[in-house]
Amino acid sequence: MKRKIRSVRTWGPGLLLVSPSIVLIGFFVYGLIGWSANISTTNQNSRFERAAGTDPNAHIGFANYAHLFSSPDFIQSLKHLGILAVIYIAGALFFGMLWALLLEKGVRAEGLFRTVYLFPMAVSMFASGVVWNWLLNSDTGAGASGLNQLFEMMGLGFLKNHWWVSSPTWGIAAIALPAIWQLSGYIMALFLAGFRGIPSELREAARIDGASEYKLYRYVLFPQLSPIALSALIILGHMSLKMFDIIMAISGEKNVYTSVPMVTMWTLTGQQDFARAAAVAMILLVLVALLVVPYLVHNARQEKNT
Amino acid sequence: MTTDVIPAPAPSELHRKVVKTPRAKVARGVKYALLIFFLLVVLIPAYVLIVTSFKSFGEALSPNRWALPHGLSLEGWSAAWTELSPALGRTLLIAIPGAAISSMLGAMNGFVLSRWRFPGANVIFTLMLFGMFIPYQAVMVPLLEFLPMTGLQPGVPQLLAVHVVYGIPICTLIFRNYYQTIIPKELIESGKVDGAGLIRTFRSLVLPLSVPGFVVTMIWQFTSIWNDYLFAVFLSSKDNGPVILGLANLAGSQIVPYPEVFAGALLVTAPTLLVYIVLGRWFVGGLMAGAVKS
């Protein structure tokens, strides 16, 4: 008993020092998520949809979720989200890895290349969306501007397209372009640090054994990078689910071509349809949690083992 | 974080004797060609922004949108400045104290969670980290209801509070990783044996070693608060919120005056870009820490 008291005296102050943050995170993250979940099961819909005289705080179970999942617009926005996420993740991983591969053995002016490739990360997504709105101008005719005009000038007219207004289902893929532009440098930095962290003895040993460059990468270097690839995947995955600023800047809200749940949530909030806005947010939270929670648990376990 | 975040290539790689076969020379040429090609592609949006911002309103509508401006017109810049400058001060008032307060909280948490642990510290840490990944929309509707109840005014005070709170997880993560690498466990333990209390240890031993950690978290938080659009658009308006909403307002007009909007976008981007160029190494440090594993 006495020992226990003494040990509380040692760690107690530590807990006390962290307690303000525990309270803040406890309330602002977990408390408000609970509050959101609660709102999402109430009748707090827009004035127009709520029958006169009904109590906005009455609980109506999962009716808001049922409403969303039976709405073709919401299903479409989920499809958009899937397409956007896949293209964005694949694109950023591809360019990130390619740039890291080009740089990893050391090139002249490496600092310059690195700085330029990474600079979009320092730019606000909304501000870059403003430029991409100009670049992705959908006009392909004689008055084409933006990238379409650039293609025309470079003799690459066949590349001209209507970008995000080209198809109600697949147009969203164009939105992945600015997102890839923004994030590839970050992924490059992660992989580059990974390559450089591999002890050079490993390479030398493989070369002495007569491994070709291809085999060196395939069997020696890439396997070393798998923890980084996992981190990159999680980062890109959760960012793709949360994409909001870029879409608001490029195509704006209420645009059927680029609807995603996060933008729908903003529109619903504007219409004071708080219950459904919260429901959309909860659906996204579940998606993000499915991705992130196993990763966090995995990390926590791994740390315990070391 | 005391050395370069991305290490240089191993000397053995740099000075490896590669036989200069014609094939190797071609490979080298292709490598540099690709590097330069991607460099130019990445810079396209920057070119468009800068070039268009110096055109007159009329010239921006001339058929060749990619051409260099005939002369340097400051029409767009002066219009953007008039429109956005009042919000720049407000944005600094949110971003600087916001970054400082969450960094301080992060340092305290990071120290305790790495070197002065209590039972359950790991669980608390993982629960905190989750707060960094959530889509903030999941807390937004209740926030809209709760924040007015706190008596905080809409605009700067509310946004400052929100950014401080949601900045805690990343700052905690960065400091925890940092202290784990620079402060030996034994040092703290021997201090404990000598009867050094938590506060004294933190203040006289840990804080003096924390400057690099603070630089990284300050830059990270400043950049993300400055660039935030989500909290800004939900919780404030153009007249009491950060500069990004002023830009959104310019970009949202019926006929977009591109020189003005692009000059505005450059104005909004300038502070974070300046931080990136001047303190790039530390900026990358934050990015790496954001990947959870140190």
Contacts between the chains, C-beta under 8 A, distances in Angstrom:
chain1	res1	chain2	res2	distance
A	10	B	192	6.6
A	11	B	116	7.1
A	11	B	117	6.8
A	11	B	118	3.8
A	11	B	119	7.1
A	12	B	118	7.4
A	13	B	116	7.8
A	13	B	197	6.9
A	13	B	198	4.1
A	13	B	199	7.2
A	14	B	112	4.1
A	14	B	116	4.1
A	14	B	117	6.8
A	14	B	118	5.0
A	14	B	121	7.9
A	14	B	198	6.0
A	15	B	112	7.5
A	15	B	118	4.4
A	17	B	108	5.2
A	17	B	109	7.7
A	17	B	111	7.9
A	17	B	112	5.3
A	17	B	116	7.9
A	17	B	198	6.5
A	17	B	202	7.7
A	18	B	108	6.9
A	18	B	109	5.2
A	18	B	112	5.0
A	18	B	113	7.0
A	18	B	118	8.0
A	18	B	124	7.0
A	20	B	105	7.0
A	21	B	105	5.4
A	21	B	108	7.6
A	21	B	109	5.2
A	21	B	128	7.1
A	21	B	168	5.2
A	21	B	172	7.1
A	22	B	124	6.3
A	22	B	128	7.9
A	24	B	165	5.1
A	24	B	168	6.5
A	25	B	127	7.3
A	25	B	128	5.4
A	25	B	131	5.2
A	25	B	165	7.3
A	25	B	168	6.1
A	25	B	169	7.1
A	28	B	131	7.8
A	28	B	139	6.6
A	28	B	162	8.0
A	28	B	165	4.7
A	28	B	166	7.1
A	29	B	130	7.2
A	29	B	131	4.1
A	29	B	134	6.5
A	29	B	139	6.9
A	30	B	127	7.7
A	32	B	138	7.7
A	32	B	139	3.8
A	32	B	142	4.6
A	32	B	143	6.4
A	32	B	146	7.2
A	33	B	134	7.3
A	33	B	138	5.5
A	33	B	139	6.2
A	35	B	139	8.0
A	35	B	142	3.9
A	35	B	146	7.8
A	36	B	138	5.5
A	36	B	139	6.3
A	36	B	140	7.9
A	36	B	141	5.7
A	36	B	142	5.5
A	39	B	141	5.6
A	39	B	142	6.7
A	95	B	38	7.6
A	98	B	34	8.0
A	99	B	38	6.6
A	102	B	31	5.8
A	102	B	34	6.0
A	102	B	35	5.5
A	103	B	35	7.6
A	104	B	9	6.7
A	105	B	9	5.8
A	105	B	13	5.1
A	105	B	14	7.6
A	106	B	8	7.1
A	106	B	9	3.6
A	106	B	13	6.1
A	106	B	14	4.9
A	107	B	31	7.0
A	107	B	32	7.1
A	107	B	35	6.6
A	108	B	32	8.0
A	112	B	39	7.9
A	113	B	35	5.6
A	113	B	39	6.2
A	114	B	6	7.3
A	115	B	277	7.6
A	115	B	280	6.3
A	116	B	39	5.3
A	116	B	42	5.7
A	116	B	43	6.5
A	117	B	38	7.1
A	117	B	39	7.5
A	117	B	42	5.9
A	118	B	276	8.0
A	118	B	280	8.0
A	118	B	284	7.1
A	119	B	42	7.5
A	119	B	46	7.9
A	119	B	273	7.1
A	119	B	276	6.4
A	120	B	42	6.9
A	120	B	45	7.8
A	121	B	276	7.8
A	121	B	287	6.7
A	122	B	223	6.5
A	122	B	269	7.9
A	122	B	272	5.0
A	122	B	273	5.4
A	122	B	275	7.1
A	122	B	276	3.7
A	122	B	283	6.7
A	123	B	227	7.6
A	123	B	269	5.2
A	123	B	272	7.0
A	123	B	273	6.8
A	124	B	226	7.2
A	124	B	227	3.5
A	124	B	229	6.9
A	124	B	244	6.3
A	124	B	268	6.3
A	124	B	269	6.5
A	124	B	272	7.0
A	125	B	227	6.9
A	125	B	229	6.9
A	126	B	227	7.5
A	126	B	229	4.3
A	126	B	244	5.5
A	126	B	247	6.8
A	126	B	248	6.6
A	127	B	227	7.8
A	127	B	244	7.5
A	127	B	247	6.4
A	127	B	265	4.4
A	127	B	268	5.1
A	127	B	269	5.1
A	128	B	45	6.4
A	130	B	247	6.7
A	130	B	251	5.0
A	130	B	261	6.1
A	130	B	262	7.4
A	130	B	265	4.8
A	131	B	45	4.4
A	131	B	48	5.7
A	131	B	49	5.5
A	131	B	262	7.1
A	131	B	265	6.5
A	132	B	45	6.9
A	133	B	251	7.2
A	134	B	48	6.4
A	134	B	52	7.7
A	134	B	258	6.6
A	134	B	262	7.9
A	135	B	44	7.3
A	135	B	45	6.6
A	135	B	48	6.6
A	143	B	63	7.4
A	145	B	65	4.5
A	146	B	65	7.1
A	149	B	64	7.6
A	149	B	65	5.8
A	149	B	66	6.4
A	150	B	44	7.9
A	150	B	66	6.0
A	153	B	66	6.8
A	181	B	42	6.9
A	181	B	45	7.2
A	185	B	42	7.5
A	186	B	287	5.8
A	189	B	6	6.3
A	189	B	284	5.9
A	189	B	287	6.2
A	189	B	288	7.2
A	190	B	287	8.0
A	190	B	288	7.2
A	190	B	291	5.8
A	192	B	6	5.3
A	193	B	5	6.7
A	193	B	6	4.8
A	193	B	7	7.2
A	193	B	288	6.4
A	196	B	6	6.2
A	196	B	7	4.2
A	196	B	8	7.2
A	196	B	9	6.4
A	196	B	10	7.6
A	197	B	7	6.9
A	200	B	10	3.7
A	200	B	12	4.9
A	200	B	13	6.6
A	203	B	10	7.7
A	203	B	12	7.5
A	203	B	13	7.2
A	204	B	12	6.4
A	227	B	293	6.6
A	228	B	291	7.5
A	231	B	291	4.3
A	231	B	292	6.1
A	231	B	293	6.2
A	232	B	291	7.4
A	234	B	292	7.8
A	235	B	290	7.2
A	235	B	291	6.3
A	238	B	133	5.4
A	241	B	135	6.7
A	242	B	135	4.8
A	242	B	137	8.0
A	244	B	137	7.9
A	244	B	229	7.5
A	244	B	230	6.0
A	245	B	229	4.3
A	245	B	230	6.9
A	248	B	229	7.2
A	248	B	233	7.5
A	248	B	248	7.5
A	249	B	248	7.4
A	249	B	251	6.6
A	252	B	252	7.3
A	262	B	135	7.1
A	262	B	137	6.2
A	265	B	137	5.1
A	265	B	140	7.8
A	266	B	233	7.4
A	266	B	234	7.6
A	269	B	140	7.2
A	269	B	141	6.8
A	269	B	144	7.5
A	269	B	234	7.0
A	274	B	141	5.1
A	274	B	144	7.9
A	277	B	137	8.0
A	277	B	140	7.8
A	277	B	141	5.6
A	278	B	141	4.5
A	278	B	142	7.9
A	280	B	137	7.5
A	281	B	135	6.6
A	281	B	137	4.0
A	281	B	138	4.5
A	281	B	140	6.6
A	281	B	141	7.0
A	282	B	138	6.4
A	284	B	135	4.9
A	284	B	137	6.4
A	284	B	138	6.9
A	285	B	134	6.2
A	285	B	135	5.9
A	285	B	137	7.9
A	285	B	138	4.1
A	288	B	133	6.1
A	288	B	134	6.5
A	288	B	135	5.6
A	289	B	130	7.9
A	292	B	130	6.9
A	292	B	133	4.5
A	293	B	130	7.2
A	295	B	292	7.8
A	296	B	126	5.3
A	296	B	129	5.7
A	296	B	130	6.2
A	296	B	133	7.9
A	296	B	292	7.9
A	297	B	126	7.3
A	299	B	126	7.8
A	299	B	292	6.0
A	299	B	293	6.7
A	300	B	122	5.9
A	300	B	125	7.7
A	300	B	126	4.7
A	303	B	122	7.3
A	304	B	122	7.0
